[in-house]
Amino acid sequence: MLGAEVYLKGRYWEVDLLRGIGITMMVVSNFVTDLWLFLNYSGHRTFWFAFAVTTASIFVFTSGLSFWISYSRTVKRNPQPYRKYFRRFIKLFGLGMLITLATSLLPGKMTIHFGILHFLGVATLLAIPFHRFGRKNLFWAFFFLLSYSLVRNLHDGLFLLPLGITPEDYFAPDYFPIFPWFGVYLLGMTAGSVFYPTGERKARLPTPENPLVHLVTFAGRHTLAIYLLHQPVLVALLRLIHGPIPGLPI
């Protein structure tokens, strides 16, 4: 076992491992979604739905945990670190809008109006005032999670999609509204306040000498690139194996 201090400076292997598990599961989940959307696969729907929700929860939870660590460190050096997180918002939300543009060119109900990147961009700004609550974010988390049961029954135009209020019979292959997903994000921040109260790990945690752990943590350090590239790769793989895919102009 290697000491934690030999891992990449400023990063914790266990956080990258959790994020790597999340992005790996997301690739699998999205591949199954592609089979469902394009090739009419319909097997084990309950299992794959539960798998998708678990995948998204791991990914969003870890994002909240990472935000806590990053913001706690940054605010110690700069009491007003808003510029850094506004830039992060612009980056993530901007990439999300590019995905909106690209998916709007696809046939059918394939447009991603407020997907994971849109959500993570907004959550980056929304989380700043919640940092002060520390462990009390647990209560705010349940507020966002439980409020979803009310919001989901409301319907309006597309401009309220970020809140979870959708048009009637709305569908998108990637949709992460603030209600309930910011609640999961806050659960990650709550965990951060417990295990990384000042942005630093409370106890030494040795790094496993396991090739699989190193591979998954590597994926965890490159989740954005994997997210942006995996769908074109999956679709190309389907095209190579299956031949022409109904509904896709390639």
Solvent accessible surface area in square Angstrom, and as a share of the most:
residue,aa,sasa,rsa
1,M,156,0.70
2,L,72,0.36
3,G,11,0.10
4,A,17,0.13
5,E,132,0.59
6,V,90,0.52
7,Y,26,0.10
8,L,89,0.45
9,K,202,0.85
10,G,46,0.44
11,R,92,0.33
12,Y,28,0.11
13,W,24,0.08
14,E,32,0.14
15,V,9,0.05
16,D,2,0.01
17,L,39,0.19
18,L,55,0.27
19,R,35,0.13
20,G,0,0.00
21,I,67,0.34
22,G,0,0.00
23,I,1,0.01
24,T,68,0.40
25,M,36,0.16
26,M,12,0.05
27,V,38,0.22
28,V,62,0.36
29,S,11,0.07
30,N,33,0.17
31,F,58,0.24
32,V,19,0.11
33,T,33,0.19
34,D,4,0.02
35,L,38,0.19
36,W,93,0.32
37,L,47,0.24
38,F,20,0.08
39,L,47,0.23
40,N,128,0.66
41,Y,75,0.29
42,S,71,0.46
43,G,26,0.25
44,H,138,0.62
45,R,125,0.46
46,T,116,0.67
47,F,115,0.48
48,W,61,0.21
49,F,145,0.60
50,A,52,0.41
51,F,40,0.17
52,A,39,0.30
53,V,64,0.37
54,T,66,0.38
55,T,4,0.02
56,A,8,0.06
57,S,35,0.22
58,I,36,0.18
59,F,14,0.06
60,V,0,0.00
61,F,56,0.23
62,T,0,0.00
63,S,21,0.14
64,G,0,0.00
65,L,13,0.06
66,S,27,0.17
67,F,4,0.02
68,W,13,0.05
69,I,13,0.07
70,S,22,0.14
71,Y,12,0.05
72,S,4,0.03
73,R,41,0.15
74,T,11,0.07
75,V,46,0.27
76,K,121,0.51
77,R,177,0.65
78,N,67,0.34
79,P,105,0.66
80,Q,127,0.57
81,P,2,0.01
82,Y,107,0.41
83,R,191,0.70
84,K,70,0.29
85,Y,0,0.00
86,F,108,0.45
87,R,141,0.51
88,R,81,0.29
89,F,36,0.15
90,I,91,0.46
91,K,114,0.49
92,L,24,0.12
93,F,57,0.24
94,G,32,0.31
95,L,41,0.20
96,G,0,0.00
97,M,92,0.41
98,L,110,0.55
99,I,35,0.18
100,T,21,0.12
101,L,113,0.56
102,A,58,0.45
103,T,19,0.11
104,S,54,0.35
105,L,143,0.71
106,L,55,0.27
107,P,69,0.43
108,G,71,0.68
109,K,133,0.56
110,M,26,0.12
111,T,27,0.16
112,I,19,0.10
113,H,56,0.25
114,F,7,0.03
115,G,1,0.01
116,I,2,0.01
117,L,8,0.04
118,H,2,0.01
119,F,1,0.00
120,L,18,0.09
121,G,0,0.00
122,V,33,0.19
123,A,1,0.00
124,T,5,0.03
125,L,58,0.29
126,L,55,0.27
127,A,0,0.00
128,I,25,0.13
129,P,60,0.38
130,F,25,0.10
131,H,31,0.14
132,R,189,0.69
133,F,72,0.30
134,G,13,0.13
135,R,144,0.53
136,K,133,0.56
137,N,0,0.00
138,L,72,0.36
139,F,147,0.61
140,W,96,0.34
141,A,0,0.00
142,F,96,0.40
143,F,100,0.42
144,F,16,0.07
145,L,48,0.24
146,L,124,0.62
147,S,20,0.13
148,Y,68,0.26
149,S,62,0.40
150,L,131,0.65
151,V,18,0.11
152,R,138,0.50
153,N,106,0.54
154,L,96,0.48
155,H,85,0.38
156,D,70,0.36
157,G,26,0.25
158,L,89,0.44
159,F,151,0.63
160,L,45,0.22
161,L,3,0.01
162,P,43,0.27
163,L,69,0.35
164,G,4,0.04
165,I,21,0.11
166,T,20,0.12
167,P,36,0.23
168,E,121,0.54
169,D,124,0.64
170,Y,50,0.19
171,F,71,0.30
172,A,15,0.12
173,P,43,0.27
174,D,22,0.11
175,Y,54,0.20
176,F,20,0.08
177,P,6,0.04
178,I,18,0.09
179,F,33,0.14
180,P,21,0.13
181,W,35,0.12
182,F,1,0.00
183,G,0,0.00
184,V,16,0.09
185,Y,7,0.02
186,L,0,0.00
187,L,48,0.24
188,G,0,0.00
189,M,0,0.00
190,T,16,0.09
191,A,19,0.15
192,G,0,0.00
193,S,8,0.05
194,V,45,0.26
195,F,124,0.52
196,Y,12,0.05
197,P,58,0.37
198,T,74,0.43
199,G,0,0.00
200,E,77,0.35
201,R,48,0.17
202,K,130,0.55
203,A,70,0.55
204,R,152,0.55
205,L,71,0.35
206,P,42,0.26
207,T,4,0.02
208,P,25,0.16
209,E,100,0.45
210,N,66,0.34
211,P,112,0.71
212,L,118,0.59
213,V,26,0.15
214,H,76,0.34
215,L,116,0.58
216,V,26,0.15
217,T,2,0.01
218,F,106,0.44
219,A,16,0.13
220,G,1,0.01
221,R,66,0.24
222,H,78,0.35
223,T,19,0.11
224,L,48,0.24
225,A,50,0.39
226,I,50,0.26
227,Y,25,0.09
228,L,63,0.31
229,L,114,0.57
230,H,13,0.06
231,Q,60,0.26
232,P,83,0.52
233,V,93,0.54
234,L,17,0.08
235,V,24,0.14
236,A,57,0.44
237,L,77,0.38
238,L,7,0.04
239,R,86,0.31
240,L,148,0.74
241,I,131,0.66
242,H,99,0.44
243,G,16,0.16
244,P,101,0.64
245,I,6,0.03
246,P,89,0.56
247,G,50,0.48
248,L,24,0.12
249,P,112,0.70
250,I,109,0.55
